[in-house]
Amino acid sequence: MRLVAFVAFALLLVYSAAAVNICIPSCTRQMSAEIAALVAVAPTSAAAQVSSEQAAFGKATVASALRNLNKPYVFGSVGPDSFDCSGLVQYAFGLNGVALPRTSTEQASFQGGLLVSSREGLIPGDIVYFTNPGHTGIFVGYDADTGSKYTFVSASGNEGEPNGKVKKSRLDTDYWSNVQPFRWGVRIPYSLAQKAG
């Protein structure tokens, strides 16, 4: 679990530095190469071994996020009337018993989260991260409206829209494949959900 948190944090550091053109010392480049090698060999077939409890937890989390479609994107907002990207993730998981940290950076290194290194390994309810580590969403999976098995929901002002909102997007579009491509996912185990008592 600590390795997952370390890998997620190190990837955020490397991608953040690259995004703002910070010169990365050679030791950091060496570390990023080692991290990339670790991520490349991480298991991606977890979806085939998903328990019914994990699947139900993921679907419930997705449903919580989707109930907020078209609500406005407002930076720093955590709902219920408006959201930013990590606010929506925190809100949806909170409704399902998991108290995630507030920001996308903190959520990426959440203690107990499991790394998903490819989009093929994602299952509904996984948190998705992009080249810009400040953006996050919740993986939906196949969606009839989008016609894609790589659908996710997020509160976003991206994709050239002047006014952002909570919406469904596709990881397999040009924007989310080339401009802000998927980098990794984090699966929150259902066992971390607090049971209502």
Sequence and secondary structure as in RCSB ss.txt:
>XXXX:A:sequence
MRLVAFVAFALLLVYSAAAVNICIPSCTRQMSAEIAALVAVAPTSAAAQVSSEQAAFGKATVASALRNLNKPYVF
GSVGPDSFDCSGLVQYAFGLNGVALPRTSTEQASFQGGLLVSSREGLIPGDIVYFTNPGHTGIFVGYDADTGSKY
TFVSASGNEGEPNGKVKKSRLDTDYWSNVQPFRWGVRIPYSLAQKAG
>XXXX:A:secstr
 HHHHHHHHHHHHHHHHHHTT    HHHHHHHHHHHHHHHHS   GGGG  HHHHHHHHHHHHHHHTTTT BB T
T BSSS B HHHHHHHHHHTTT    SSHHHHHT TT EEE SGGG  TT EEEESSTT EEEEEEEETTTTEEE
EEEEEE  TT SS EEEEEETTSHIIIIIS EEEEEE  GGGS    
